[in-house]
Amino acid sequence: MFAVACGATTPVQAPAIDPAVEIARLESPDQATRDAAAARLRQHPLTGHDAAYWKAQLAARAKPGMTSEQFAAEFHATEQGGGSSGGSKTMIWRLDDGWTVEVYSNEPDALRGVGEPVSSLRSVWVEPPKDFTGRWVTYYVNGHIENDFTYTHGVYAQQSMYYANGQLVMTRHYVDGKLEGVETAFHDNGRTSYEGHYAGDKMVGHWMHWFPDGKVETDQTFDADGNLDGLSTTYRPDGTKQVTFEYSHGVETGQAGWDEHGKLEYAHGSAEGHYR
């Protein structure tokens, strides 16, 4: 028998969980285990350190001259990638599940400075079995989907990727393992990032990219073989035209450029007759 209370009711609270245990379950090779753990994590917003905490910790503990090994040990940090140039290198380190930081070092390996901590939620990738067929979903540590893929005998049939806030990044479709059809991608604010068409793994037709505020970034056209064809124009963030290339089936035939005030600075080749 069930009792029904009259009047005001108290919201039912989700059972308490151990976030570390549930996050570990996101690494399971079993899809159902990952799905269940993600569902529980979504009911319990993660808590942790904020930017001020990590800024203070980095200022106090990231000492000039530290090696990468010493930095990793001091902060229990993991490398996320980076690069080097001209006797210096920049590495991104993950401080915890919610924060990363750029670390600047002199070669061969001596820390000279750190950047501002960056909010970046960790994702957990799990490799599907060889020749897998079916849906394969992996998650961020907050329980939101990062990747939602469909495979046919180990070959992509569909890919959808998401930001940690649940906003769609983009969806791709495949035929026999080759990109096919319209692809639209989005910035994390929901505005369109780019849109275009694939045919047989090649970019074809009209492609456009937009800045996060909605202004056009690039406007390009490709022929049936995936070569740039016609006009390819790049714009500045303020909306002014920066440069236009002219192509004929992948071969550049001309180029024109404008300053930030819209004044033509140069025009070469086939573009000379169009803009002068």
N, C-alpha and C positions, 0 to 999 in steps of 0.2 A: 504494500500500500504506500502511496506517495502523499505527503502532506503539502498543501498549498497554503502559503502564508498570505494574509490579506494586508493591504496597506503598503507602506514603504518596504522595499527590499534592499538588501545589501548585495552589490555586485559580487559575482563569484570570481575569486582570484585564481589565476592559473597556479598549479602546484609549483613549488620552488624547484629549481634545477641547479645543477653544478655546471656553469658555463664551460669550464675546462673539459669536463667529460663530454658534453654535447659537441663542442668544437672538435675534439678528437674523433668523434663518430662521423664527422663530415669527411674524414679521410678513409672511411670504409669503402671497400670495393663493391659493397652491396648497395644498390640504389635505394631500396626501401629503408635501410638504416640511415642513409644520408638524408632522405626526405623527412623522416620522423625527427631526427635531430634538428634539422633546419626549422621545422614547424615549432618545436619547443623553444628554439632560440628567438624566433620572431615574437614570441609571447613575452619575452623577458629582455627588454632593451639593455644592451651591454653598458656597463659603467667602467670607467677607467680614468687614467690620468688625462689632464688637459694640456693645452699648449704652454701655459705658464709653468706647469710642473716641469715639462721636458726642457723648456728654455733655461730654467734655473739649474736643472741637473747638468745640462750640457755646459753651461757657463762654469759650473763648479768642478766638473770631473773630466771634461775633455781637454787634456793638457797638450800644449804644443810639443811636437816631437814624438807623440805616441805613434806606435806602429798600428797597422790594421788589426793585428792579433790582439794587441793590448786594448784597443778601442772595443773590439768585440767582447773581450772578457769583462771589461769594466761595465758595459751596458747590456750584456747578454744579447747583443745585436747580431743580426744576420745580413749579409750582403744581398743587395737587390739589383746590382749592376752598376755600370758607370763607364768611364773612359779616361784616356790620358792623352796629353798633348804638350809639347814644349817643356818637358821636364816636370810637369805637374799632372795630377790626376784628380778626378772628381768621382766619388762613389756614393751611391745611395744606400743607406743602412736602415733596416727596420728596427725600431726601438721597442715596439710592442705590437699588439694586434691592430692598433688604431693610428700609429704614428711612424713616420719616416723622417730622415734628415740627410741632407747632402753634407759630405765630409770632404774637405779639400786638403790634399797632401802634396808635399814635394817629393820628387823621386829621390831615392828608390821607394821609401815608405815612411814619411815623417809628417804627422798631422800639422797643418798650419792654420786651420780654421774650420768652423762649422756654420751651416746655414740655419735658417729658421726651421723649427719642427713643422712638418706638413701632415695634415690630417689625411690619412690614406688607409682605408680598411683592408685588412689582409683577406685574400681569397685562398681557397683550398682546392687545388687541382688534383684530380684523381684520374690516372690514365685508364682508358677502357681496355678490356681484354682484346687480344689480337683477333681480327675478323669479326668484331662485335657487330651485331645487328640489333637495332632498337634505339630507344631514347636514353640519353646519358646526360644527367644534370649534376652540376657542381655548384658550390655555394661560397658566399662570403661568410665571415665568422659571425655576422649578425643574422644569418639565416636566409638572407635574400639570395636569389639565383644570380650567379655570374654567367654560367654557360648552360645553354639548353640545346644540345646537339642531337641529331638523328643520324645514325649510321646504317649503311647497308653493306654487310660483309667487310667492315673496317673502313669503308669509304664514306665521306660526307654525303648526306642527302639534304641536310638543312642545318644551319647554324643560327642561333640567336644568342646575343650577348647583352649583358645588362650592367649598369652602374650599381654601386653599392646602395644607392637610394631607391632602387627598383626601377629606375627609368631605363627604357630600352636604348641600347647603343646602336644595334643594327641587326638585321636578319638577312641571311644569305641563303639562296637556293641553288641546288646542284642537280645536274642530269649526268648520270654516268661519271660522277666525280668531278665534273667541270662546272664552273660557275655559270648560271643561266638566269636570265630575267632581271627585273628591276631590283636595285638595291638602294635602300634609304637608310641613312644613319642620322643619329641625333646627338646633340650636345647634352650635358648632364642637366641643363635647365629645360630640356624638352624641345628646344628649337632644332630645326633640321640642320644637320652638319653637311651632308652631301647627298646627292641623288644621281643615279645613272643606271645604265643598262649593260648587262653582260650577255654575250653570246659565245658559247663554246670556250669559256674561260677568258674571253677578251673583252676589254672595255670598248663599247661601240656606241655610236650616236652622241647625244648631247649629255654632258656631265656638268654639274654645278656644285660648288662648295660655298658654304656660308659661314660667316663669323658667328660667335655665340649670340650677338645682338640682332642677328637676322640680315645684316648687310652682306652683299655678295662678296666672296673672296676670289673665286676663280670661275671662269665660264669657258668650257672647252668642248670640242667636237672631235670624235674619232671615226675613222672609216670602218668598213666591215672586217678589216684585218687587224683592228686594234691600234692603228697608227693615228697620231694627231693629224687632223685634216681641216683646213680652214683656219678660223681665228681661235686663238687661245689667249684669253685676257685675264690679268691679275689686277685686283683692286686693293687699295689700302684700307685699313680698318675704318677710316673716316668716310669711306665710300668713293673716294676719288680714284680714277683709273691710274694705274702705275705703269704697266707694260702690256703690249699686245704682240704676240708672235703670229706670223702667218705660215701655214704649213700646206704642203701638197703631198698627201699620202705618206706622212712621216718625215718629209724633207722640209727643213725650214727655208722659206723663200723671202722672208722679210721680218722686220722688227721695228716697233716704235715705242718710245717711252715719254712719260709726262712727269713734270714735277708736282709737288704737293698742292700747287695752286692751279693745276690743270693746264699749264703751258707746255706745249710740245717741246721736248728737249732734243730728240733725234728721231729719224726715220730712215731705215735702210732697206735696200732690196725692193721687193714688191710693195712694201708698206710706204715707200717714199711717195709714190703717186697717189696714195689714198689719203695721206694726212698732211701733205705740204700744199 
